[in-house]
Amino acid sequence: MESQTHSGGGPHLRGSSITLEKITCPTVVETRRTKIVCTLGPACWQVEQLEKLIDAGMSIARFNFSHGDHEGHLACLNRLRTAAANRNQPVAVMLDTKGPEIRTGFFANGETKIKLIKDDAIVLTTDYSFKGDSHKLACSYSALPTSVAPGQNILVADGSVVLKVLSCDPSAGEVICRILNSATIGERKNMNLPGVVVDLPTLTAKDIDDIQNWGIKHNVDFIAASFVRKQSDVEKIREVLGSAGAHIKIICKIENLEGVQNYMDILKSTDGIMVARGDLGMEIPPEKVFLAQKYMIREANIVGKPVVTATQMLESMVTNPRPTRAECSDVANAVLDGSDCVMLSGETANGDYPTDAVQIMARICCEAEGAINMDSLYQAVRNSTLHKFGFLTTSESIASSAVKTAIDVRAKAIIVCSESGNTARQVAKFRPGMPVLVLTTKIATARQCYGWLKGCTSKYIGDLPIDTWQEETEKIIRDTIVEWKAAGKVAEGETVVVVHGHSANVGATNTMKIEYA
């Protein structure tokens, strides 16, 4: 959130909308606009447990393909879809690829753990068949001796061990390091090479198989692609998806310095972004991660592409019923930065309190959103877009006008009729403060809009005949407003802004009007 400008002059300190009443009043979770991604796992993958997560606020279910097999994931997917049908919510599905990785090897003599001692020397060998010990370890990255240089650091086991490179011997396939801290590690631990341009494919053979033979086959909605480093990576993913998976949205996970450096090019090609702070925090200095987060979120907001902030958001809730205050602030700041979605990983997959974690995250999102002046945010998005590009596209202009009209007439809601979801995405970009309902004839669009578009819910209305499309759409809009009146969501005479385009021209928004309840 930027400093706020008031009519009384220049910018003022932010937070002027926060009052004592906001601090002391109950949280109204029904107003939440930020979406929640939940990673599925043993702690939550039964139908009853999944229903609780949906009730608590899950809009995207993440399937982590670093673990499990196709058969196990399919059984979980079937249970998820049963739970979503039971709750009548179009919960979206995300396939998160395992991606390329660098790992240490196995140990000799049947050992499962080894002790590394500070200041000892250790040799890393690219012979992955070598069974290691505390003096020599195998590394899965064959180009290690030519990729690192003396003085560089290598991080092992999520950064719990730091090795400083002393010398490299490419002919022997070895790197000699000094251990900078004592630690005990197990086999096959991940390794990070900060600042190194790693020569590994973004999609491994396993990733391609997972996408083509599970993701496309079972109609997932999103591919979260691990370790995306350049624009050509996105093009490769689209090639793998092909025409059969063209409807699937690509979320690029930015996890290292190369990805950050090429971020603007990646952003042009991707459908959305995930700020994957776990590996990113080892690939760039940890004190820089919050800057990278704000930079990536802002740029995604300007081009209207949804962004997910992820990793360790409520990590302590894996074992504790309440988060730390720092974790609450982290979630809140991600919302204030402009995140469309926030994500839970181990908290829901294998934690002791999966439902509580979603409930608490939902409440934090609500409170953070309550600290934002939505009218000013609309103007900030519009001004930032104009400043960057000098103009709005036709669809952006109509979406912007719709949100501005809704603000001016104090509309109770916006209804968007959208085939592809593009119109809804453009409306969500301008951050309307009122609820947005997306009406669509495509079930995949309904799930995607519900899953990751900030402030949007969706309704699948089925196929409509081309020759009576206009009449049928008008009737559905009128019926929706009547339902809202009966439920007390709008009162007689209150306004609803409607945005839609003709189905014969998908993605081309051409109408905005005001309806009265």
Kinemage of the C-alpha trace (Angstrom):
@kinemage 1
@onewidth
@group {chain A} dominant
@subgroup {mainchain}
@vectorlist {calphas} color= white
{ca met a 1} P 0.000 0.000 0.000
{ca glu a 2} L 1.377 3.356 -0.975
{ca ser a 3} L 1.165 6.485 1.119
{ca gln a 4} L -2.335 7.907 0.800
{ca thr a 5} L -3.208 11.206 -0.856
{ca his a 6} L -6.033 13.301 0.602
{ca ser a 7} L -7.900 16.319 -0.662
{ca gly a 8} L -6.129 18.421 1.937
{ca gly a 9} L -2.812 18.390 0.087
{ca gly a 10} L 0.017 15.931 -0.544
{ca pro a 11} L 0.489 12.380 0.618
{ca his a 12} L -0.335 11.381 4.182
{ca leu a 13} L 0.884 8.439 6.228
{ca arg a 14} L -0.918 5.256 5.245
{ca gly a 15} L -3.377 3.625 7.615
{ca ser a 16} L -5.730 6.569 8.010
{ca ser a 17} L -8.694 4.237 7.420
{ca ile a 18} L -7.781 2.114 10.471
{ca thr a 19} L -9.870 3.086 13.478
{ca leu a 20} L -10.363 1.818 17.019
{ca glu a 21} L -13.703 0.386 15.936
{ca lys a 22} L -12.018 -1.735 13.264
{ca ile a 23} L -9.634 -3.132 15.852
{ca thr a 24} L -12.369 -4.041 18.350
{ca cys a 25} L -15.254 -5.157 16.120
{ca pro a 26} L -15.799 -8.820 15.099
{ca thr a 27} L -14.288 -10.070 11.831
{ca val a 28} L -16.869 -10.508 9.068
{ca val a 29} L -15.391 -13.397 7.081
{ca glu a 30} L -18.158 -13.251 4.466
{ca thr a 31} L -16.550 -10.122 3.012
{ca arg a 32} L -13.217 -11.827 2.246
{ca arg a 33} L -11.934 -11.145 -1.263
{ca thr a 34} L -8.445 -12.700 -1.230
{ca lys a 35} L -8.467 -16.360 -2.289
{ca ile a 36} L -6.889 -19.244 -0.347
{ca val a 37} L -4.928 -22.118 -1.908
{ca cys a 38} L -4.719 -25.280 0.215
{ca thr a 39} L -2.245 -28.096 -0.357
{ca leu a 40} L -3.916 -31.485 -0.018
{ca gly a 41} L -2.361 -34.321 1.941
{ca pro a 42} L -3.073 -36.979 4.574
{ca ala a 43} L -4.262 -34.410 7.126
{ca cys a 44} L -7.169 -33.231 4.984
{ca trp a 45} L -7.847 -35.485 2.007
{ca gln a 46} L -10.987 -37.307 3.168
{ca val a 47} L -14.339 -35.974 1.935
{ca glu a 48} L -15.507 -34.728 5.343
{ca gln a 49} L -12.214 -32.922 5.951
{ca leu a 50} L -12.251 -31.393 2.463
{ca glu a 51} L -15.769 -30.100 3.046
{ca lys a 52} L -14.512 -28.339 6.165
{ca leu a 53} L -11.696 -26.695 4.187
{ca ile a 54} L -14.183 -25.523 1.546
{ca asp a 55} L -16.453 -24.109 4.251
{ca ala a 56} L -13.456 -22.365 5.829
{ca gly a 57} L -12.444 -20.686 2.559
{ca met a 58} L -10.416 -22.982 0.251
{ca ser a 59} L -10.959 -21.989 -3.386
{ca ile a 60} L -8.025 -23.841 -4.996
{ca ala a 61} L -6.864 -27.327 -4.025
{ca arg a 62} L -3.155 -27.826 -4.702
{ca phe a 63} L -1.860 -31.260 -5.676
{ca asn a 64} L 1.867 -31.399 -4.956
{ca phe a 65} L 3.453 -33.751 -7.494
{ca ser a 66} L 6.739 -33.789 -5.592
{ca his a 67} L 4.998 -36.569 -3.670
{ca gly a 68} L 2.637 -39.419 -4.509
{ca asp a 69} L 1.667 -41.175 -7.741
{ca his a 70} L -1.076 -40.747 -10.337
{ca glu a 71} L -3.344 -43.331 -8.759
{ca gly a 72} L -3.166 -41.760 -5.308
{ca his a 73} L -3.681 -38.237 -6.636
{ca leu a 74} L -6.700 -39.374 -8.684
{ca ala a 75} L -8.339 -40.918 -5.624
{ca cys a 76} L -7.831 -37.613 -3.790
{ca leu a 77} L -9.176 -35.639 -6.766
{ca asn a 78} L -12.329 -37.747 -6.848
{ca arg a 79} L -12.895 -37.108 -3.141
{ca leu a 80} L -12.296 -33.371 -3.669
{ca arg a 81} L -14.879 -33.198 -6.437
{ca thr a 82} L -17.364 -35.072 -4.273
{ca ala a 83} L -16.785 -32.570 -1.459
{ca ala a 84} L -17.064 -29.585 -3.844
{ca ala a 85} L -20.336 -30.943 -5.243
{ca asn a 86} L -21.656 -31.497 -1.721
{ca arg a 87} L -20.873 -27.879 -0.877
{ca asn a 88} L -21.991 -26.569 -4.296
{ca gln a 89} L -18.720 -24.677 -4.802
{ca pro a 90} L -16.632 -24.731 -8.014
{ca val a 91} L -13.320 -25.425 -6.270
{ca ala a 92} L -10.398 -25.271 -8.718
{ca val a 93} L -7.549 -27.784 -9.028
{ca met a 94} L -3.853 -26.892 -9.234
{ca leu a 95} L -1.178 -29.351 -10.363
{ca asp a 96} L 2.135 -28.214 -8.880
{ca thr a 97} L 5.022 -29.798 -10.780
{ca lys a 98} L 8.005 -31.332 -9.014
{ca gly a 99} L 10.376 -29.530 -11.371
{ca pro a 100} L 14.147 -29.965 -11.655
{ca glu a 101} L 16.122 -30.389 -8.492
{ca ile a 102} L 19.636 -30.817 -7.172
{ca arg a 103} L 20.021 -33.286 -4.313
{ca thr a 104} L 22.679 -34.920 -2.195
{ca gly a 105} L 23.078 -38.684 -2.533
{ca phe a 106} L 22.760 -41.778 -0.377
{ca phe a 107} L 24.990 -42.782 2.558
{ca ala a 108} L 27.373 -45.704 2.976
{ca asn a 109} L 26.975 -48.597 5.421
{ca gly a 110} L 23.205 -48.244 5.641
{ca glu a 111} L 23.409 -44.949 7.533
{ca thr a 112} L 20.306 -42.724 7.387
{ca lys a 113} L 21.886 -39.637 8.958
{ca ile a 114} L 25.359 -38.106 9.080
{ca lys a 115} L 26.895 -35.424 11.280
{ca leu a 116} L 28.656 -32.528 9.542
{ca ile a 117} L 31.170 -30.620 11.680
{ca lys a 118} L 31.881 -26.907 11.357
{ca asp a 119} L 35.196 -26.043 9.623
{ca asp a 120} L 35.716 -29.615 8.345
{ca ala a 121} L 36.388 -30.067 4.636
{ca ile a 122} L 33.911 -32.027 2.531
{ca val a 123} L 34.105 -33.207 -1.068
{ca leu a 124} L 31.060 -33.088 -3.353
{ca thr a 125} L 31.244 -35.601 -6.209
{ca thr a 126} L 29.057 -35.703 -9.302
{ca asp a 127} L 29.244 -39.512 -9.274
{ca tyr a 128} L 25.712 -40.039 -7.951
{ca ser a 129} L 26.303 -43.745 -7.387
{ca phe a 130} L 28.836 -42.902 -4.681
{ca lys a 131} L 27.670 -43.764 -1.156
{ca gly a 132} L 28.683 -40.840 1.016
{ca asp a 133} L 29.733 -39.994 4.572
{ca ser a 134} L 30.648 -36.885 6.562
{ca his a 135} L 33.735 -36.311 4.379
{ca lys a 136} L 32.361 -36.919 0.884
{ca leu a 137} L 28.846 -36.615 -0.563
{ca ala a 138} L 27.325 -37.308 -3.955
{ca cys a 139} L 25.519 -34.505 -5.812
{ca ser a 140} L 22.948 -35.067 -8.576
{ca tyr a 141} L 24.023 -32.014 -10.634
{ca ser a 142} L 26.678 -33.154 -13.106
{ca ala a 143} L 27.745 -29.606 -14.010
{ca leu a 144} L 28.498 -28.607 -10.399
{ca pro a 145} L 32.315 -28.237 -10.800
{ca thr a 146} L 31.902 -25.869 -13.772
{ca ser a 147} L 28.940 -23.961 -12.306
{ca val a 148} L 30.379 -22.823 -8.973
{ca ala a 149} L 33.608 -21.027 -8.133
{ca pro a 150} L 35.790 -20.663 -5.039
{ca gly a 151} L 34.198 -18.337 -2.492
{ca gln a 152} L 30.601 -19.161 -3.432
{ca asn a 153} L 28.186 -20.776 -0.984
{ca ile a 154} L 26.178 -23.957 -1.459
{ca leu a 155} L 23.086 -24.438 0.716
{ca val a 156} L 21.957 -27.923 1.737
{ca ala a 157} L 18.733 -29.192 3.341
{ca asp a 158} L 16.671 -25.989 3.063
{ca gly a 159} L 19.692 -23.926 4.083
{ca ser a 160} L 20.320 -25.764 7.360
{ca val a 161} L 23.881 -26.436 6.147
{ca val a 162} L 26.088 -23.878 4.388
{ca leu a 163} L 29.170 -24.997 2.457
{ca lys a 164} L 31.805 -22.567 1.112
{ca val a 165} L 33.492 -23.638 -2.112
{ca leu a 166} L 37.298 -23.895 -1.778
{ca ser a 167} L 38.238 -25.433 -5.140
{ca cys a 168} L 36.728 -27.136 -8.194
{ca asp a 169} L 38.106 -30.063 -10.220
{ca pro a 170} L 35.971 -30.535 -13.371
{ca ser a 171} L 38.096 -33.462 -14.630
{ca ala a 172} L 37.452 -35.416 -11.432
{ca gly a 173} L 33.884 -34.141 -11.138
{ca glu a 174} L 34.552 -32.863 -7.629
{ca val a 175} L 34.164 -29.695 -5.573
{ca ile a 176} L 35.964 -29.237 -2.253
{ca cys a 177} L 34.105 -27.168 0.363
{ca arg a 178} L 34.411 -26.042 3.951
{ca ile a 179} L 31.455 -26.692 6.263
{ca leu a 180} L 30.368 -23.377 7.818
{ca asn a 181} L 28.044 -24.802 10.493
{ca ser a 182} L 27.536 -28.090 12.283
{ca ala a 183} L 24.369 -30.028 11.480
{ca thr a 184} L 22.902 -33.498 11.084
{ca ile a 185} L 21.314 -34.301 7.729
{ca gly a 186} L 19.555 -37.226 6.078
{ca glu a 187} L 19.879 -38.675 2.599
{ca arg a 188} L 18.804 -36.963 -0.655
{ca lys a 189} L 18.535 -33.437 0.716
{ca asn a 190} L 17.909 -30.487 -1.596
{ca met a 191} L 20.776 -28.217 -2.615
{ca asn a 192} L 20.674 -24.570 -3.700
{ca leu a 193} L 23.365 -22.700 -5.599
{ca pro a 194} L 22.725 -18.990 -4.945
{ca gly a 195} L 23.503 -16.769 -7.918
{ca val a 196} L 24.304 -19.689 -10.248
{ca val a 197} L 22.571 -20.034 -13.632
{ca val a 198} L 21.713 -23.726 -13.424
{ca asp a 199} L 21.651 -25.807 -16.620
{ca leu a 200} L 18.522 -27.858 -15.907
{ca pro a 201} L 15.243 -28.126 -17.846
{ca thr a 202} L 12.183 -26.458 -16.331
{ca leu a 203} L 10.058 -29.498 -17.197
{ca thr a 204} L 11.518 -32.914 -16.481
{ca ala a 205} L 10.253 -36.108 -18.118
{ca lys a 206} L 8.220 -36.722 -14.961
{ca asp a 207} L 6.659 -33.250 -15.149
{ca ile a 208} L 5.633 -33.763 -18.770
{ca asp a 209} L 4.098 -37.136 -17.922
{ca asp a 210} L 2.260 -35.629 -14.929
{ca ile a 211} L 0.837 -32.800 -17.036
{ca gln a 212} L -0.162 -34.824 -20.094
{ca asn a 213} L -1.247 -38.088 -18.498
{ca trp a 214} L -2.823 -36.739 -15.331
{ca gly a 215} L -3.431 -32.989 -15.497
{ca ile a 216} L -4.992 -32.746 -18.955
{ca lys a 217} L -6.685 -36.124 -18.623
{ca his a 218} L -8.440 -35.130 -15.412
{ca asn a 219} L -9.258 -31.504 -16.309
{ca val a 220} L -7.120 -29.580 -13.857
{ca asp a 221} L -7.483 -25.809 -13.938
{ca phe a 222} L -3.955 -24.603 -13.192
{ca ile a 223} L -0.387 -25.799 -13.725
{ca ala a 224} L 1.984 -24.313 -11.152
{ca ala a 225} L 5.323 -24.697 -12.927
{ca ser a 226} L 8.313 -24.971 -10.615
{ca phe a 227} L 11.624 -23.216 -11.207
{ca val a 228} L 10.595 -21.044 -14.181
{ca arg a 229} L 13.598 -18.947 -15.135
{ca lys a 230} L 12.896 -17.428 -18.554
{ca gln a 231} L 10.148 -16.683 -21.062
{ca ser a 232} L 10.978 -19.721 -23.207
{ca asp a 233} L 10.107 -21.933 -20.223
{ca val a 234} L 6.514 -20.694 -20.429
{ca glu a 235} L 6.414 -21.371 -24.159
{ca lys a 236} L 7.641 -24.923 -23.515
{ca ile a 237} L 4.858 -25.496 -20.986
{ca arg a 238} L 2.232 -24.290 -23.503
{ca glu a 239} L 3.719 -26.641 -26.071
{ca val a 240} L 3.385 -29.544 -23.637
{ca leu a 241} L -0.214 -28.574 -22.834
{ca gly a 242} L -1.093 -28.442 -26.528
{ca ser a 243} L -4.622 -27.901 -27.805
{ca ala a 244} L -6.056 -30.432 -25.347
{ca gly a 245} L -4.803 -28.380 -22.393
{ca ala a 246} L -5.102 -24.902 -23.873
{ca his a 247} L -7.764 -23.962 -21.298
{ca ile a 248} L -5.412 -24.695 -18.389
{ca lys a 249} L -3.866 -21.576 -16.845
{ca ile a 250} L -0.113 -21.474 -16.259
{ca ile a 251} L 1.201 -20.141 -12.945
{ca cys a 252} L 4.951 -19.515 -13.045
{ca lys a 253} L 6.742 -20.099 -9.742
{ca ile a 254} L 9.590 -17.611 -9.371
{ca glu a 255} L 12.158 -19.367 -7.205
{ca asn a 256} L 15.617 -18.026 -8.010
{ca leu a 257} L 17.572 -14.938 -9.054
{ca glu a 258} L 17.445 -15.789 -12.759
{ca gly a 259} L 13.643 -15.925 -12.579
{ca val a 260} L 13.533 -12.528 -10.867
{ca gln a 261} L 15.933 -11.035 -13.407
{ca asn a 262} L 13.762 -12.302 -16.299
{ca tyr a 263} L 10.493 -11.590 -14.489
{ca met a 264} L 9.095 -8.977 -16.870
{ca asp a 265} L 9.524 -11.284 -19.884
{ca ile a 266} L 8.019 -14.223 -17.965
{ca leu a 267} L 5.080 -12.038 -16.937
{ca lys a 268} L 4.271 -11.265 -20.572
{ca ser a 269} L 3.767 -14.954 -21.381
{ca thr a 270} L 2.332 -16.481 -18.235
{ca asp a 271} L -1.272 -16.425 -17.002
{ca gly a 272} L -0.300 -15.885 -13.365
{ca ile a 273} L 2.587 -15.772 -10.901
{ca met a 274} L 3.484 -17.562 -7.688
{ca val a 275} L 5.945 -15.828 -5.379
{ca ala a 276} L 7.588 -19.035 -4.108
{ca arg a 277} L 9.488 -17.668 -1.164
{ca gly a 278} L 11.012 -20.933 0.099
{ca asp a 279} L 13.678 -21.547 -2.534
{ca leu a 280} L 13.757 -17.839 -3.366
{ca gly a 281} L 14.892 -17.119 0.196
{ca met a 282} L 17.918 -19.350 -0.338
{ca glu a 283} L 18.714 -18.190 -3.863
{ca ile a 284} L 18.742 -14.481 -2.982
{ca pro a 285} L 19.615 -12.876 0.384
{ca pro a 286} L 16.702 -13.433 2.799
{ca glu a 287} L 16.549 -9.716 3.599
{ca lys a 288} L 15.788 -9.096 -0.091
{ca val a 289} L 12.850 -11.511 -0.372
{ca phe a 290} L 10.223 -8.993 0.765
{ca leu a 291} L 11.464 -6.556 -1.896
{ca ala a 292} L 11.202 -9.224 -4.591
{ca gln a 293} L 7.709 -10.064 -3.330
{ca lys a 294} L 6.509 -6.464 -3.552
{ca tyr a 295} L 8.137 -5.964 -6.957
{ca met a 296} L 6.569 -9.075 -8.480
{ca ile a 297} L 3.119 -8.452 -7.012
{ca arg a 298} L 3.015 -4.827 -8.170
{ca glu a 299} L 4.021 -5.637 -11.728
{ca ala a 300} L 1.464 -8.465 -11.902
{ca asn a 301} L -1.239 -6.129 -10.553
{ca ile a 302} L -0.494 -3.576 -13.273
{ca val a 303} L -0.955 -6.101 -16.091
{ca gly a 304} L -3.939 -7.698 -14.364
{ca lys a 305} L -2.464 -11.175 -13.900
{ca pro a 306} L -3.312 -12.975 -10.642
{ca val a 307} L -0.483 -13.569 -8.186
{ca val a 308} L -0.188 -16.167 -5.412
{ca thr a 309} L 2.051 -15.549 -2.391
{ca ala a 310} L 3.282 -18.817 -0.905
{ca thr a 311} L 5.534 -20.629 1.568
{ca gln a 312} L 5.624 -20.724 5.369
{ca met a 313} L 2.738 -18.308 5.769
{ca leu a 314} L 1.359 -20.023 8.887
{ca glu a 315} L 4.124 -22.625 9.246
{ca ser a 316} L 3.902 -22.906 13.022
{ca met a 317} L 0.321 -24.166 12.674
{ca val a 318} L 1.654 -27.491 11.419
{ca thr a 319} L 1.945 -28.319 15.122
{ca asn a 320} L 0.335 -25.388 16.979
{ca pro a 321} L -3.338 -24.330 17.116
{ca arg a 322} L -2.473 -20.623 16.804
{ca pro a 323} L -0.053 -18.826 14.468
{ca thr a 324} L 2.693 -16.504 15.625
{ca arg a 325} L 2.065 -12.783 15.425
{ca ala a 326} L 4.837 -12.542 12.807
{ca glu a 327} L 3.002 -15.066 10.627
{ca cys a 328} L -0.244 -13.107 10.908
{ca ser a 329} L 1.601 -9.968 9.836
{ca asp a 330} L 3.176 -11.855 6.939
{ca val a 331} L -0.227 -12.919 5.593
{ca ala a 332} L -1.644 -9.431 6.121
{ca asn a 333} L 1.280 -7.773 4.349
{ca ala a 334} L 0.909 -10.154 1.397
{ca val a 335} L -2.702 -8.970 1.096
{ca leu a 336} L -1.712 -5.313 1.471
{ca asp a 337} L 0.976 -5.825 -1.197
{ca gly a 338} L -1.769 -6.866 -3.624
{ca ser a 339} L -1.784 -10.677 -3.610
{ca asp a 340} L -4.822 -12.245 -5.266
{ca cys a 341} L -4.265 -15.515 -3.376
{ca val a 342} L -2.339 -16.717 -0.354
{ca met a 343} L -1.272 -20.328 0.016
{ca leu a 344} L -1.016 -22.967 2.733
{ca ser a 345} L 1.370 -25.905 2.284
{ca gly a 346} L 2.252 -28.229 5.156
{ca glu a 347} L -0.307 -26.452 7.341
{ca thr a 348} L -3.130 -28.254 5.512
{ca ala a 349} L -1.302 -31.180 3.884
{ca asn a 350} L 0.109 -32.778 7.019
{ca gly a 351} L -0.549 -30.367 9.882
{ca asp a 352} L -2.464 -31.018 13.063
{ca tyr a 353} L -4.876 -28.090 12.522
{ca pro a 354} L -5.718 -27.840 8.786
{ca thr a 355} L -9.201 -26.335 9.152
{ca asp a 356} L -8.076 -23.890 11.830
{ca ala a 357} L -5.245 -22.716 9.570
{ca val a 358} L -7.680 -21.892 6.744
{ca gln a 359} L -10.112 -20.179 9.128
{ca ile a 360} L -7.396 -18.014 10.668
{ca met a 361} L -5.931 -17.154 7.256
{ca ala a 362} L -9.396 -16.124 6.053
{ca arg a 363} L -9.852 -13.828 9.051
{ca ile a 364} L -6.418 -12.242 8.568
{ca cys a 365} L -7.240 -11.586 4.905
{ca cys a 366} L -10.503 -9.891 5.886
{ca glu a 367} L -8.842 -7.624 8.397
{ca ala a 368} L -6.070 -6.662 5.974
{ca glu a 369} L -8.603 -5.880 3.259
{ca gly a 370} L -10.498 -3.708 5.741
{ca ala a 371} L -7.416 -1.509 6.070
{ca ile a 372} L -7.466 -0.685 2.337
{ca asn a 373} L -9.365 2.240 0.809
{ca met a 374} L -10.852 0.412 -2.177
{ca asp a 375} L -11.815 3.577 -4.083
{ca ser a 376} L -8.245 4.855 -3.843
{ca leu a 377} L -6.925 1.422 -4.809
{ca tyr a 378} L -9.022 1.475 -7.995
{ca gln a 379} L -7.523 4.835 -8.942
{ca ala a 380} L -4.009 3.626 -8.086
{ca val a 381} L -4.328 0.593 -10.373
{ca arg a 382} L -5.701 2.733 -13.188
{ca asn a 383} L -3.034 5.426 -12.784
{ca ser a 384} L -0.221 2.855 -12.598
{ca thr a 385} L -1.458 1.154 -15.772
{ca leu a 386} L -1.640 4.474 -17.631
{ca his a 387} L 1.781 5.495 -16.354
{ca lys a 388} L 3.355 2.244 -17.562
{ca phe a 389} L 1.620 1.824 -20.911
{ca gly a 390} L 0.177 5.254 -21.711
{ca phe a 391} L -3.288 3.843 -22.471
{ca leu a 392} L -5.836 1.176 -21.531
{ca thr a 393} L -6.860 -1.572 -23.937
{ca thr a 394} L -10.509 -1.632 -25.001
{ca ser a 395} L -11.379 -4.431 -22.567
{ca glu a 396} L -9.449 -2.717 -19.768
{ca ser a 397} L -11.242 0.553 -20.439
{ca ile a 398} L -14.684 -1.028 -20.218
{ca ala a 399} L -13.703 -2.996 -17.089
{ca ser a 400} L -12.280 0.176 -15.516
{ca ser a 401} L -15.419 2.117 -16.420
{ca ala a 402} L -17.598 -0.594 -14.919
{ca val a 403} L -15.752 -0.474 -11.601
{ca lys a 404} L -15.745 3.344 -11.571
{ca thr a 405} L -19.476 3.376 -12.311
{ca ala a 406} L -20.080 0.859 -9.516
{ca ile a 407} L -18.173 3.146 -7.129
{ca asp a 408} L -20.024 6.271 -8.275
{ca val a 409} L -23.548 4.814 -8.066
{ca arg a 410} L -22.710 2.790 -4.938
{ca ala a 411} L -23.660 -0.439 -6.654
{ca lys a 412} L -24.194 -3.449 -4.404
{ca ala a 413} L -22.504 -5.827 -6.836
{ca ile a 414} L -21.053 -6.325 -10.308
{ca ile a 415} L -22.235 -9.156 -12.568
{ca val a 416} L -19.805 -10.234 -15.271
{ca cys a 417} L -20.851 -12.520 -18.134
{ca ser a 418} L -17.619 -14.095 -19.318
{ca glu a 419} L -16.921 -17.075 -21.584
{ca ser a 420} L -13.142 -17.235 -21.297
{ca gly a 421} L -12.770 -15.483 -17.943
{ca asn a 422} L -10.795 -12.634 -19.507
{ca thr a 423} L -13.516 -10.041 -18.901
{ca ala a 424} L -13.782 -11.129 -15.270
{ca arg a 425} L -10.004 -10.935 -14.883
{ca gln a 426} L -9.980 -7.367 -16.215
{ca val a 427} L -12.743 -6.334 -13.791
{ca ala a 428} L -10.902 -7.991 -10.881
{ca lys a 429} L -7.737 -6.109 -11.878
{ca phe a 430} L -9.368 -2.795 -10.963
{ca arg a 431} L -10.152 -4.079 -7.458
{ca pro a 432} L -13.873 -3.297 -7.029
{ca gly a 433} L -14.876 -3.014 -3.392
{ca met a 434} L -18.238 -4.712 -4.008
{ca pro a 435} L -18.807 -8.441 -4.717
{ca val a 436} L -18.347 -9.661 -8.290
{ca leu a 437} L -20.372 -12.582 -9.662
{ca val a 438} L -19.120 -14.231 -12.848
{ca leu a 439} L -21.755 -15.964 -14.969
{ca thr a 440} L -20.246 -18.386 -17.486
{ca thr a 441} L -21.222 -21.203 -19.817
{ca lys a 442} L -17.903 -23.000 -19.247
{ca ile a 443} L -17.326 -25.043 -16.095
{ca ala a 444} L -13.534 -24.591 -16.320
{ca thr a 445} L -13.992 -20.802 -16.422
{ca ala a 446} L -16.283 -21.006 -13.394
{ca arg a 447} L -13.637 -22.897 -11.417
{ca gln a 448} L -10.797 -20.621 -12.488
{ca cys a 449} L -12.663 -17.399 -11.704
{ca tyr a 450} L -13.802 -18.729 -8.337
{ca gly a 451} L -10.341 -20.102 -7.667
{ca trp a 452} L -8.026 -17.141 -8.170
{ca leu a 453} L -9.788 -13.924 -9.165
{ca lys a 454} L -9.824 -11.569 -6.205
{ca gly a 455} L -13.304 -10.655 -5.012
{ca cys a 456} L -15.036 -12.934 -7.535
{ca thr a 457} L -17.471 -15.786 -7.116
{ca ser a 458} L -18.839 -17.669 -10.099
{ca lys a 459} L -21.865 -19.551 -11.369
{ca tyr a 460} L -21.930 -22.095 -14.164
{ca ile a 461} L -25.090 -21.486 -16.202
{ca gly a 462} L -24.700 -24.221 -18.823
{ca asp a 463} L -24.682 -23.938 -22.605
{ca leu a 464} L -26.949 -21.318 -24.160
{ca pro a 465} L -28.285 -21.418 -27.741
{ca ile a 466} L -26.513 -18.936 -30.015
{ca asp a 467} L -29.752 -17.564 -31.458
{ca thr a 468} L -31.318 -16.818 -28.037
{ca trp a 469} L -28.075 -16.083 -26.146
{ca gln a 470} L -28.905 -12.446 -25.459
{ca glu a 471} L -32.423 -13.145 -24.159
{ca glu a 472} L -31.307 -16.092 -22.041
{ca thr a 473} L -28.462 -14.067 -20.522
{ca glu a 474} L -30.777 -11.168 -19.644
{ca lys a 475} L -33.192 -13.587 -17.972
{ca ile a 476} L -30.397 -15.177 -15.891
{ca ile a 477} L -29.217 -11.711 -14.795
{ca arg a 478} L -32.748 -10.691 -13.784
{ca asp a 479} L -33.305 -13.987 -11.945
{ca thr a 480} L -29.986 -13.531 -10.105
{ca ile a 481} L -30.970 -10.057 -8.903
{ca val a 482} L -34.378 -11.382 -7.780
{ca glu a 483} L -32.602 -14.112 -5.792
{ca trp a 484} L -30.361 -11.494 -4.180
{ca lys a 485} L -33.398 -9.419 -3.208
{ca ala a 486} L -35.065 -12.437 -1.636
{ca ala a 487} L -31.870 -13.186 0.300
{ca gly a 488} L -31.551 -9.570 1.483
{ca lys a 489} L -28.304 -8.969 -0.412
{ca val a 490} L -29.804 -6.042 -2.344
{ca ala a 491} L -32.803 -3.844 -1.574
{ca glu a 492} L -35.489 -2.454 -3.860
{ca gly a 493} L -34.063 0.242 -6.127
{ca glu a 494} L -30.406 -0.499 -5.395
{ca thr a 495} L -28.058 -0.794 -8.364
{ca val a 496} L -26.073 -3.655 -9.897
{ca val a 497} L -23.534 -3.046 -12.665
{ca val a 498} L -23.524 -5.641 -15.472
{ca val a 499} L -20.621 -6.269 -17.869
{ca his a 500} L -20.724 -8.753 -20.736
{ca gly a 501} L -19.613 -9.538 -24.249
{ca his a 502} L -21.143 -11.697 -26.957
{ca ser a 503} L -20.276 -15.402 -26.885
{ca ala a 504} L -19.472 -15.325 -30.599
{ca asn a 505} L -16.472 -13.138 -29.811
{ca val a 506} L -14.846 -14.714 -26.763
{ca gly a 507} L -12.933 -12.287 -24.584
{ca ala a 508} L -14.221 -9.195 -26.393
{ca thr a 509} L -16.119 -7.135 -23.833
{ca asn a 510} L -18.653 -4.841 -25.479
{ca thr a 511} L -21.424 -3.951 -23.021
{ca met a 512} L -21.683 -2.276 -19.612
{ca lys a 513} L -24.995 -1.251 -18.086
{ca ile a 514} L -26.770 -0.588 -14.769
{ca glu a 515} L -29.633 -2.749 -13.517
{ca tyr a 516} L -31.971 -1.789 -10.652
{ca ala a 517} L -33.214 -4.256 -8.064
